Amino acid sequence: MIDPTQVNPDQLYFRLYANCIPVKGAVRSVICDLHRGTAKHIPNDMYDILTEYETFNWSQIQEQIDPESQQELRAYFDFLVENEYGFWCTDTTMFSKLDLTYETPQLITNAIIDTSDVFKQPYEQIFEQLQALGCKAIQLRFFSKITLIKLEEILDLLEGSGIRSVEIYTPYLKEDAENIASFFNKYQRTDSLCFHSAPFSRIQRGTNTLVYSEETIQDETHCGFIGTQYFISNIAHFTEAQAHNTCLNKKISVDQWGHIKNCPAMHEAFGHISSNSLLEAYAANEFKSYWSIHKDQIDVCKDCEFRYICTDCRAFQKTDSKYAKPVKCNYDPYEAAWKEG
């Protein structure tokens, strides 16, 4: 800690904590706290000072700012200190910045498996192939009713696998709390269970998340939603967003008809699970064509302060361009406002 009695305050330097990274937008900026999972707005002028004058001490910064703005600027610095976004120090070279390089040994990190009455998914075959690709997280979406017993039969196939996280979306089942608790206790890799098409809405958070939603999920078009509730402000997501598509990078899926795709909502298919392996689809160069399309390349998104904590759907767009703004995003970064629509 700095002893204020031993240091001239004007000679101190301000430093953001390594996990607190500013991102500039068209009319305002945010500081993304990758440890606490939050994003706090700051003026663009403050972003410029934090980045352009990061090697300046307070005295040198004051020389660059008109006298009328110095008091307001100091108030912003005080705000950042009080909220633990940054600190004053005597030497900024003592504190390294966070390495934003995204690396993972997994060929595939996540997968979506859709199921309805039109095709019987070969789950055992799919899970074995996902295991070979290094996949750690899967999402199972059911568009027709399935019992907890049948869900248990499917999840039993994951016993001993390296898949660590499972999200389940299934039509509403009237199950008592004891059955649900027993299900979660037995299948602890199930992070969340969502009963859609329910007569009520409720969320119970704990070690696992139980969701009842009145919304009906009928097909693969139920995705690509963008809003503050979907923002992910953590190191893994933020670093991936620097040079990759945060929705499609290292993702694979099998749609309800058995077609292998990047995402079930995409048009392009790379074989059928009954005659092709997931590895064969992965090996196709075209399968990875969206993986490196990142937010700094996408129309409008590249000017948005939320671009590194937002997801990015390439399935729903107003134009055929790979770089078009997602059609389900209603945020206008040029007005800093969410529009109705």
C-alpha positions as CSV (number, residue, x, y, z in Angstrom):
1,M,0.0,0.0,0.0
2,I,1.1,3.6,-0.7
3,D,1.8,5.7,2.3
4,P,0.1,9.1,1.3
5,T,2.3,11.0,3.7
6,Q,5.4,9.8,1.9
7,V,4.3,10.4,-1.7
8,N,3.3,13.6,-3.6
9,P,-0.2,12.7,-4.9
10,D,0.5,14.6,-8.1
11,Q,3.3,12.1,-8.8
12,L,1.1,9.0,-8.6
13,Y,0.0,7.0,-11.6
14,F,-3.4,5.4,-12.1
15,R,-3.6,1.8,-13.1
16,L,-6.7,-0.3,-13.9
17,Y,-6.7,-3.8,-12.4
18,A,-5.7,-6.4,-15.0
19,N,-9.1,-7.9,-15.0
20,C,-10.8,-4.5,-15.6
21,I,-10.5,-3.7,-19.3
22,P,-12.0,-0.6,-21.0
23,V,-13.8,-1.0,-24.4
24,K,-14.7,2.0,-26.5
25,G,-17.9,2.4,-28.4
26,A,-19.3,5.0,-30.7
27,V,-20.6,7.3,-28.0
28,R,-19.7,5.7,-24.7
29,S,-17.4,3.1,-23.3
30,V,-17.5,0.3,-20.7
31,I,-15.1,-1.2,-18.3
32,C,-15.5,-5.0,-18.4
33,D,-14.7,-6.6,-15.0
34,L,-13.7,-10.1,-16.0
35,H,-13.5,-11.3,-12.4
36,R,-16.9,-10.0,-11.2
37,G,-18.6,-10.5,-14.5
38,T,-19.8,-6.9,-14.8
39,A,-19.6,-4.0,-17.3
40,K,-19.7,-0.4,-16.1
41,H,-20.2,2.6,-18.4
42,I,-17.7,5.4,-18.6
43,P,-17.5,8.4,-20.9
44,N,-15.4,8.0,-24.1
45,D,-13.3,10.9,-22.8
46,M,-12.5,8.8,-19.8
47,Y,-11.6,5.9,-22.0
48,D,-9.2,8.1,-23.9
49,I,-7.5,9.2,-20.7
50,L,-7.2,5.7,-19.4
51,T,-5.6,4.5,-22.6
52,E,-3.7,7.4,-24.0
53,Y,-2.4,8.8,-20.7
54,E,-1.8,5.5,-18.9
55,T,2.0,6.3,-18.6
56,F,1.3,9.8,-17.3
57,N,1.1,10.7,-13.6
58,W,-1.7,12.9,-12.2
59,S,0.3,16.0,-12.6
60,Q,1.1,15.3,-16.3
61,I,-2.6,14.4,-16.9
62,Q,-3.7,17.7,-15.5
63,E,-1.4,19.5,-18.0
64,Q,-3.4,17.9,-20.8
65,I,-6.8,18.7,-19.4
66,D,-8.5,22.1,-19.2
67,P,-8.8,23.4,-15.6
68,E,-12.6,23.3,-15.7
69,S,-12.6,19.5,-16.3
70,Q,-9.9,18.5,-13.8
71,Q,-12.3,18.3,-10.8
72,E,-14.8,16.1,-12.7
73,L,-12.0,13.9,-14.0
74,R,-10.6,13.4,-10.5
75,A,-14.1,12.4,-9.4
76,Y,-14.1,9.7,-12.0
77,F,-10.8,8.4,-10.8
78,D,-12.1,8.4,-7.2
79,F,-15.2,6.4,-8.5
80,L,-12.9,3.8,-10.1
81,V,-10.9,3.4,-7.0
82,E,-13.9,3.2,-4.7
83,N,-15.5,0.5,-6.9
84,E,-12.2,-1.4,-7.1
85,Y,-11.6,-1.0,-10.8
86,G,-8.2,0.6,-10.4
87,F,-5.6,2.1,-8.0
88,W,-2.9,4.7,-7.7
89,C,0.7,3.6,-7.7
90,T,4.2,5.0,-8.0
91,D,5.3,2.8,-10.9
92,T,3.0,1.3,-13.6
93,T,5.7,-1.0,-15.0
94,M,5.3,-3.2,-11.9
95,F,1.8,-4.4,-13.0
96,S,1.4,-6.4,-16.2
97,K,-1.7,-6.4,-18.4
98,L,-3.8,-9.4,-18.9
99,D,-2.8,-11.6,-21.9
100,L,-5.8,-11.6,-24.2
101,T,-4.6,-14.6,-26.3
102,Y,-7.3,-17.2,-26.6
103,E,-6.0,-20.8,-26.6
104,T,-7.6,-24.2,-26.0
105,P,-6.5,-27.7,-27.0
106,Q,-10.1,-28.8,-27.7
107,L,-11.1,-29.2,-31.3
108,I,-14.7,-28.6,-30.3
109,T,-15.6,-26.9,-27.0
110,N,-19.4,-27.0,-27.2
111,A,-22.3,-28.7,-29.0
112,I,-26.0,-28.5,-29.5
113,I,-28.1,-31.6,-30.0
114,D,-31.8,-31.0,-31.0
115,T,-34.4,-33.7,-30.7
116,S,-38.0,-34.0,-31.9
117,D,-40.3,-36.9,-33.1
118,V,-38.9,-36.7,-36.7
119,F,-35.6,-38.4,-36.0
120,K,-34.2,-40.7,-33.3
121,Q,-30.8,-39.3,-32.3
122,P,-28.0,-41.9,-31.8
123,Y,-26.9,-40.3,-28.5
124,E,-24.3,-42.9,-27.6
125,Q,-22.6,-42.5,-31.0
126,I,-22.8,-38.6,-30.8
127,F,-21.4,-38.5,-27.2
128,E,-18.5,-40.8,-28.2
129,Q,-17.6,-38.6,-31.1
130,L,-17.9,-35.4,-29.0
131,Q,-15.6,-37.0,-26.5
132,A,-13.0,-37.7,-29.2
133,L,-13.2,-34.0,-30.3
134,G,-12.6,-32.9,-26.7
135,C,-16.0,-31.3,-26.2
136,K,-16.7,-30.3,-22.6
137,A,-20.2,-28.7,-22.8
138,I,-23.4,-29.8,-24.5
139,Q,-26.9,-28.4,-24.8
140,L,-29.7,-30.8,-25.3
141,R,-32.9,-29.3,-26.7
142,F,-36.1,-31.3,-26.9
143,F,-39.1,-30.0,-29.0
144,S,-41.4,-32.8,-28.0
145,K,-42.2,-34.2,-24.6
146,I,-39.7,-36.5,-22.9
147,T,-39.9,-38.0,-19.4
148,L,-37.3,-37.6,-16.7
149,I,-36.7,-41.4,-16.9
150,K,-35.8,-41.0,-20.6
151,L,-33.6,-38.0,-19.8
152,E,-31.8,-40.2,-17.2
153,E,-31.2,-42.9,-19.8
154,I,-29.6,-40.3,-22.1
155,L,-27.5,-38.8,-19.4
156,D,-26.4,-42.3,-18.2
157,L,-24.5,-42.5,-21.6
158,L,-22.2,-39.7,-20.4
159,E,-21.0,-41.7,-17.4
160,G,-17.2,-41.6,-17.4
161,S,-17.0,-39.1,-20.3
162,G,-15.1,-35.8,-20.3
163,I,-18.2,-33.7,-20.9
164,R,-18.5,-31.5,-17.8
165,S,-21.5,-29.3,-18.5
166,V,-25.0,-30.2,-19.7
167,E,-27.9,-27.8,-20.3
168,I,-31.3,-29.2,-21.0
169,Y,-34.4,-27.6,-22.6
170,T,-37.5,-29.8,-22.6
171,P,-41.3,-29.3,-22.7
172,Y,-42.9,-28.8,-19.3
173,L,-43.2,-31.9,-17.1
174,K,-45.3,-31.8,-13.9
175,E,-42.6,-33.2,-11.5
176,D,-42.5,-32.6,-7.8
177,A,-39.5,-30.9,-6.1
178,E,-38.2,-34.2,-4.7
179,N,-37.9,-35.8,-8.2
180,I,-36.1,-32.7,-9.5
181,A,-33.7,-32.6,-6.6
182,S,-33.0,-36.3,-7.0
183,F,-32.3,-35.7,-10.7
184,F,-29.9,-32.9,-10.1
185,N,-28.2,-34.9,-7.3
186,K,-27.7,-37.9,-9.6
187,Y,-26.6,-35.9,-12.7
188,Q,-24.4,-33.2,-11.2
189,R,-22.9,-32.3,-14.5
190,T,-26.4,-30.9,-15.4
191,D,-25.8,-27.2,-14.9
192,S,-29.4,-26.2,-15.8
193,L,-32.7,-27.8,-16.6
194,C,-35.3,-25.6,-18.4
195,F,-38.9,-26.6,-18.7
196,H,-40.3,-24.5,-21.5
197,S,-44.0,-24.3,-22.5
198,A,-44.8,-24.2,-18.8
199,P,-48.0,-22.7,-17.2
200,F,-45.8,-20.3,-15.2
201,S,-42.4,-18.8,-15.1
202,R,-39.9,-19.2,-12.3
203,I,-36.1,-19.5,-11.8
204,Q,-34.5,-21.4,-8.9
205,R,-30.8,-20.8,-8.7
206,G,-28.4,-22.9,-6.7
207,T,-25.6,-25.4,-7.5
208,N,-27.9,-26.2,-10.5
209,T,-30.4,-23.9,-12.2
210,L,-34.0,-24.9,-12.6
211,V,-36.1,-22.8,-15.0
212,Y,-39.8,-22.8,-15.8
213,S,-40.6,-20.7,-18.8
214,E,-44.0,-19.9,-20.4
215,E,-42.2,-19.4,-23.6
216,T,-42.4,-22.3,-26.1
217,I,-39.4,-23.6,-27.9
218,Q,-40.6,-25.2,-31.0
219,D,-37.6,-25.4,-33.3
220,E,-34.0,-24.3,-33.9
221,T,-35.0,-20.7,-34.6
222,H,-35.2,-20.2,-30.9
223,C,-31.6,-18.8,-30.6
224,G,-29.6,-15.8,-31.6
225,F,-31.1,-13.5,-28.9
226,I,-29.1,-10.6,-27.9
227,G,-29.6,-8.5,-24.7
228,T,-27.9,-7.5,-21.5
229,Q,-29.2,-10.8,-19.9
230,Y,-27.0,-12.7,-22.3
231,F,-23.8,-10.8,-21.8
232,I,-20.8,-12.8,-20.6
233,S,-18.1,-10.8,-19.0
234,N,-15.4,-13.3,-18.1
235,I,-11.8,-14.1,-19.3
236,A,-12.7,-17.0,-21.5
237,H,-15.4,-15.2,-23.4
238,F,-13.6,-11.9,-23.6
239,T,-10.4,-13.4,-24.9
240,E,-12.2,-15.6,-27.5
241,A,-14.0,-12.5,-28.8
242,Q,-10.8,-10.8,-29.7
243,A,-10.3,-12.9,-32.8
244,H,-13.1,-15.4,-32.9
245,N,-16.9,-15.7,-33.3
246,T,-18.2,-16.2,-29.7
247,C,-21.2,-18.2,-30.9
248,L,-19.9,-20.4,-33.6
249,N,-16.2,-20.8,-32.8
250,K,-15.4,-24.5,-32.0
251,K,-19.2,-25.3,-32.0
252,I,-20.8,-28.3,-33.6
253,S,-24.4,-29.4,-33.7
254,V,-26.9,-32.1,-34.8
255,D,-30.3,-30.7,-35.7
256,Q,-33.6,-32.5,-35.1
257,W,-33.3,-34.2,-38.6
258,G,-29.8,-35.5,-37.9
259,H,-28.0,-33.0,-40.1
260,I,-24.5,-32.0,-38.8
261,K,-24.1,-28.2,-38.7
262,N,-22.2,-25.4,-37.0
263,C,-25.5,-24.4,-35.3
264,P,-28.9,-26.0,-35.9
265,A,-30.2,-22.6,-37.2
266,M,-27.6,-22.4,-39.9
267,H,-28.5,-23.5,-43.5
268,E,-25.3,-25.3,-44.3
269,A,-25.1,-28.9,-43.4
270,F,-21.9,-31.0,-43.4
271,G,-23.3,-34.5,-43.6
272,H,-25.8,-36.6,-41.7
273,I,-25.1,-38.3,-38.4
274,S,-26.5,-41.6,-39.7
275,S,-23.8,-41.7,-42.4
276,N,-21.1,-39.2,-41.4
277,S,-19.1,-38.6,-38.3
278,L,-18.7,-35.4,-36.4
279,L,-14.9,-35.6,-37.1
280,E,-15.6,-35.7,-40.8
281,A,-17.6,-32.5,-40.6
282,Y,-15.0,-30.9,-38.4
283,A,-12.3,-31.7,-41.0
284,A,-14.1,-29.8,-43.7
285,N,-12.5,-26.3,-44.2
286,E,-15.9,-24.8,-44.9
287,F,-17.2,-26.0,-41.6
288,K,-14.9,-23.5,-39.9
289,S,-15.7,-20.6,-42.2
290,Y,-17.5,-18.6,-39.5
291,W,-15.1,-19.3,-36.6
292,S,-12.8,-16.3,-37.1
293,I,-15.5,-13.7,-37.9
294,H,-15.3,-11.5,-34.8
295,K,-17.1,-8.4,-33.7
296,D,-14.4,-6.0,-34.8
297,Q,-15.3,-7.0,-38.4
298,I,-19.1,-6.9,-38.2
299,D,-21.2,-4.0,-39.3
300,V,-22.4,-1.8,-36.4
301,C,-21.1,-4.3,-33.9
302,K,-17.5,-3.0,-34.4
303,D,-18.7,0.3,-33.0
304,C,-20.5,-1.2,-30.0
305,E,-19.0,-1.0,-26.5
306,F,-20.5,-4.4,-25.6
307,R,-18.8,-6.2,-28.5
308,Y,-16.5,-8.4,-26.5
309,I,-19.1,-9.5,-23.9
310,C,-21.9,-10.1,-26.4
311,T,-22.7,-13.3,-28.3
312,D,-22.8,-13.2,-32.1
313,C,-25.4,-15.1,-34.2
314,R,-24.6,-15.4,-37.9
315,A,-27.8,-17.4,-38.6
316,F,-30.3,-14.5,-38.6
317,Q,-29.3,-11.5,-40.7
318,K,-31.0,-8.9,-42.9
319,T,-28.5,-9.5,-45.7
320,D,-26.5,-12.4,-47.1
321,S,-23.3,-10.8,-45.9
322,K,-21.3,-12.8,-43.4
323,Y,-20.5,-9.4,-41.7
324,A,-24.0,-8.1,-41.2
325,K,-25.3,-7.1,-37.8
326,P,-27.4,-9.8,-36.1
327,V,-31.0,-9.2,-36.9
328,K,-32.1,-10.0,-33.3
329,C,-30.0,-7.3,-31.8
330,N,-32.0,-4.1,-31.1
331,Y,-29.1,-2.1,-29.6
332,D,-28.0,1.1,-31.4
333,P,-24.4,2.0,-30.3
334,Y,-24.7,5.3,-32.1
335,E,-27.5,6.4,-29.8
336,A,-26.5,4.2,-26.9
337,A,-30.1,2.9,-26.7
338,W,-32.0,-0.4,-27.0
339,K,-34.8,-0.1,-29.5
340,E,-38.2,-1.9,-29.4
341,G,-38.6,-4.5,-32.1
